[in-house]
Amino acid sequence: MHILLTVNAAWNIWNFRKGLVAALLADGHEITVLAPPCRTQVYLEEMGCSFVELNMSPASMNPIREAQLIRSFYKKFQSLQPDIVLSFTIKNNIFGALAAKWLAIPFVPNITGLGTAFLGNTMMRSAVESLYRLAFAGLPLVFFQNKDDQNLFHERKLIGLDCSQVLPGSGINLQEFKLAQLPSGKTGTVFLMISRLLQDKGVREFVDAAWRIKAEHGGAEFQILGPEGSHHPGAIPQSDIRSAQASGVITYLGQTDDVRPYIEAAHCVVLPSYREGAPRALIEAAALGRPLIAADVPGSRDVIDSGKTGLLCEVKSGAALAKACAQILTLNEAELAAMGAAGRKKMETEYDEKLIIAAYRTAIADQACTANKRERSQNDAMSSG
């Protein structure tokens, strides 16, 4: 089959869904990636994918630009004629679904997170819900990354009750992310936050917690790894990060293509985000055997067994986050290692990317079966006519 994957950034496919792409290529499918261009498109092409550029702005809320985006999806789908579209991220899910529906192309969206629209004002949320309800009407399958998001869509009647399935995020390649020993020879415990520098990722709470811990305990190091928010409406100003770093409260590590060395050099990985789909940073850290701390919110709470693989704390509270960090500081090396090992075990049983690959293979086979039945029905109707 000709399978088209669409997402709001090519790196999303390369970083999070490379295993899925490799499996589908190995199955003999033709794969096209439709996304805004970036340097990772070359890597996807080297794997054997075709890459088609999509002109879109993930953060834009301009109605005129969004109307143009629907048209872009329609024209791309019409030209490429895929047998099925696998979609990820909000705009691609909503506007891609509408275009695919008009062209009668099978479409399988994956709700990778609800975004700031579901954290903001009621008017914005109502508008987004209406778009979801229109776009997803009649879809036979919608993938979710946590039960909270699935339940919300059911309760708000955005989808039917019998057309959704929860996946464990994008999964994790357990061969690439192997259990690693805790760092030795460190003068203090290293708390690492991996995230874009956005307000709703809990960056300010992380900095607040760092202030509190350094004032009361000293010795611990707080690091942030991830890209700046650039033009995102919730971006943390660069000046705020520079100020926190100049004061010695945090260390900003910039961004990287490989998070593993940074996780391996940390004792605990922290994500005080306000809401997640299935937080990749926590999944990767757990696979490497690191204890976790996160806000007790949808997505994050699925990844952590509180008290066993990490700790959950109150959302939007630097004080609560600091309390959790202080609890980690009371653990000795053996206790930290045991917590990390439990997290690794959870990833092996619940988050292996093989589970995601199997689910997509089933979805693709079901769509192919439905298409064959439709074609036979049409042929029979023509013969009888």
N, C-alpha and C positions, 0 to 999 in steps of 0.2 A: 504494500500500500504506500501511497504518498502521504506522509504524515507531516503536518506543519505545526511547529511549536512557536508560540508568540508570547513575548514578555516585554517589560518596559526597559530592560537593559540586557545586552548580550552576556555580560559577565554573570548574570543571574543563572543562565543556563550552564555556563562553563563551571562556575563555582559550586552550584548546588545540584545540578541535574546531569552532570557529565556521565555518571554511571547509567542513568536511564537512556540517554542518547546512544551510548555505546551498545547497550543491550538491544535497542531497537534496530540499530544498524546491523548488528550481528544476526538479527532475525531476518534480514534481507529487505527491510523497508527503506524507502527513499525518504530522507529527512531534510526539511527546509526549516531554517530558523528565521523568523520575521521579528526584527527588533531594531531599536536605534543602534547605530554602529559604535563600536569601540574596539580597542586593540585585541580583545579576546575573540573577535569574530574570526581572526586568522587561525586560532587554535581549533575552533569548531570546524572550519573548512578543512584543516589538516586531518581531522577525524573522519571526514567524508560527508559532512553536511553541506548543503547549499545555504548561502546567507543572502537574505533580501532585506534591504534597509527600510525601516519604518520611521517616518518623521513624526515624532511625538515628544511632548514634554510631560514627564511623569508628575511634576508638581503643579502644573498649570490648572487653574479653575476657570479659564476663560470659555464661556459657552460657545462662542464662534469657533474657537480652535477645536473644541471637542466635537462640534458638528463636522468639521473638516476631517477629524480623526475617524469618525464613522465611515465617511466616504472613502478614506484611504484604506481602511480594512476591506470594505466592499470591493474596491478595485483590485487590491492585492489578491484577495481570495478568488475573485472572478478570473484573474489572469493565471494564477498558480494552479487552480483546480485541485486542491488537496482532497484526499478521501476522508480525512478527519483532521480536526484542529484540536491541539492540546494547548490550553491557555493558562497563564499564570499572571498574577498581579491585577490590581483593581480595574484599571481602564481597559486593559486587554481583555479581561473577562467580560466586562459589561458591553463595551462597544464592539468587541470581536463577536460576542454572542449574537448581537443584533444583526451584524452583517452576515454571519453564517446562516442565521435563520432565514433571511431574505433569499439566500442562495441555496437553501436546503442542504447545507453541508453539515455533517455531524460535528458537534462541538462539545468538548469536555473541559470545563473550567476547574481550576484548583484555587480555593480561597486561602491564599497564603497569609492573610491577615486582613483586618478590617480598616486599617489606616486611621488617620486623624479625623475623618468624617464621623466616625462613631464615637469619638472622644469629645467632639465639639458641640456646637449649638444645635438645637432641635430642628431648625429650618434646614440646615445643611444635611443632617442625618435623614430627615424625611425625604429630601430630594434624592439622595443616594439610594435609599430603600426603594423608592418608586422606580428608579432605573434598574435596580437588581430584579425587582418583581417583573418588569416588562421583559428584560433581556433573558431571564432564566425560565420564563414560562414555557412549559413543554419539554424542557431538557430532561433526558432520561437519567443523567448522572451528573452530580456535582461532588467533587472531592473537597473535603475540609481537612484542616490540620489540627483541630482540637474540637472536643465535644461542646465547649461553650459557644463557639461560633456556629456550629451545626444547630444547636438548640435555639440560638437567637434567630437564625433564618427560619426555622420551623415555627417558632412562636410568633414572629412578625409576618408569617405567611408569604415569605419571599420565595420559597420553593415548596414542593410537595413533600409529604412525609416519607415517601418510598423511593426517593431518587437521589439519596445522598450517602456518602461513605466517608468515614474518618481515616486518614492516613497519618502515620507518624512523621509528619513534616516531609522533607525531601529525602529523609533517610541519611545514613552515614556509612561511608565505606570504611569498614572496620580494619581493612588491611592498610589503608592510608593513615588512619588515626588509631595507632596502637597504644596500649597501656604503657605509660611512661612513669618512671620513678619520680618522686617529689624532689625538687632541687635541694642540694646539700651545699653547705658552706656559705649560706646566705646569712646576713646579719639580722634580717628581719623578715616577717611574713609579707609576701607580695600579693596584693589584691589587684586583679586585672579585670578591667571592663572592656569588652569588645563591642563596638557599636558605632553607628554614624553619630555625629555630634548634633543630636536633636533633643529638643525639650522633652518630648514624650518618650524618649528612651531612658530618662531618669539621670541625665548627666549632672544636673544641678544637685540632685540628691546624693549622687556619688561623691561630688566635691564636698558637700556639706558633711557627709559621713567621714570623709578623710580628715577634715578639720577637727571633728570631734575626737576621732581615734588618736590623732597625733597629739592633741592637747591632753588626753587622759592617759594614753598608753605609750606613745612614742614608738619609734623603731619600725613600725609597719610602713610599707611603700604602696602607694596607690597609683596605678598606671591606667591610661586610656589608650586603646588602639582602635583606629577606625578613621574613615574619611570625614572631612568637614561636611556640614549640611548644605553648603553652597547656597543655592537659591530657594531651598525648601523654606516654606513659611515658618516652620518650627525650628529653624537652625539656631544653634547657640553661637553668638558672636565670637569671632576669632579672638577679639580683645579679652573676653572673659576667660578663655582657655589660657591665653598667654599670661594673664594676671595670676591665675591659680598656679601655673607652673613657676612663674617668677617667685612666688611666695614660698615655693617648696612643698606645697600641699599635694600636688599631683605631678606625674610625669606624662607628657603627651608623646606617644611613640609614632604618631603619623599613621600611615596606612601601609598594608602589605598584601602581597599575593599569597602568602603562606603564613597562617596564624600559628602553626604548630610549635615553632621554636619559642614563641612568646607565651603560649599556654604552658609548655613544659617548664619554662623558667618561673612560673607563678605557683603559688600555693593554693589559691582560691580564685575562681572566676565569678564575676558579679554582673548581674543585669537587672537594674531596678526599673525596667520599662513599664509603662502604664498599661500596655496590652500587646500581646504577640499572637502570631499564628502558631508556629512551632520554632522557637528561637534557636537558630543554627549555632550561635556562639555557645549556648549552654550544652547543646547536643555534642558539639565537637569537644568541648572541655571535659564532659563526662566520659566520652569515649577514650580520652587520654588519661583518665583517672584523676581528675581534679574535683575536689568538693565545690559545690555551687552555692551562691546566694542570689535570690531573685525576689522581686515583689510578688505577692500572692495574687496573681491576675491570670485571666485566660491565657492559655498557651504555655506560659512559664510554669504554672503549677502542675501541668501534665508531665513535664520533664523531670521534676524534682520530687522525690519521696522525702518530705520534710523530716529532718532528724536522722535520716538514714543515708541519703546521697547528697544532702545539702540542707539549706535553711530557707524558709519563706518568711517574708516580713511584710509589714503594712506598706501599701503603695503610696507614693508621693510624700514620704517621710524620711528625711535624712537621719533623724534621731533613731527611728526603727531600724534603718539600714546599719547605722553605727552599732546598735545593740547586737545585731546579727554578726557583724564583723568582730566585735569584742568576744562573742561566743566562740568563733573560730580561733581566736587568739588563745583561748584557754585549752585547746586541744594539743596533745603532743603529736609527734611525727607518726607514731603508729596509729593513732586515732584518725588523723587526717588521711593516712594511706588507706585505712579501712573504709572510710567514707568514699574516697575516690574509687576504690575497687568495687564498691556496691553500685556506684554510678556507671562504671564500665559494664557491669553485669546487666544492668537495666538497658543499656544501649544495645547489647548483644541480643537480648530477648525481645525488645520492643521497637527498636529504631534502625535495625539493619536495612540498608537500602534495597536489599533483595525483596523485602516485603512490598516496597513501592513499585519496583519493576514488575513484580507478579501482578499487582493490582492494575497497572496500566496495560499489561499484556492481555488481561481478561477484558478490560474495557474496549480495547481495540478489536479483539476477536468478536465481542458482542456486537459492536457497530458493523463489522464486516458481515456477520451473520444476518443482521437486520437489513443491510443494503442488498444482500443476495436474495432475501425473501421478497423485498420490495421489487427487485428487478424481475424475479420470476412471476410475481403477481401481475406486473405490467405486461410482461410477455404473454401471459395467459389471457389477459384481457384483450390484447391486440389480436391474438389468434382466434378467440371466440367472436371478436367483432368482425 
